[in-house]
Amino acid sequence: MEFREVYCNNCKKVLGRYNIKFYTEDKISDLLKTTHVKHVRNGHQVSIRKFLKN
């Protein structure tokens, strides 16, 4: 399965892992604005990356 991870470079941890089948990039960017807004407002560098799980 393929996932997209929301990863905080400053905290060095995964904030969320979302299935590509159900979450588009637009939905994930909306999640960044609502769910993970604390990291963004604190100036942390948040990135979205692909993750493969067998």
C-alpha positions, 0 to 999 in steps of 0.5 A, a space after each residue: 500500500 502507498 501512503 503519504 506521510 506528513 513529517 515534521 523536520 524540526 520534531 523528527 516525527 511523523 504527524 500522520 500517515 494517509 492512504 493515497 487511495 482515499 486522500 488526495 494531495 488537496 485533502 492532505 493540504 486541508 488537513 495541514 491547515 486544520 489538524 497540524 496547524 500547531 506545527 506550521 504556526 510554530 515555524 516548523 518545516 512540515 513536508 509531505 512524502 510518500 511511504 510504501 508499506 508491504 
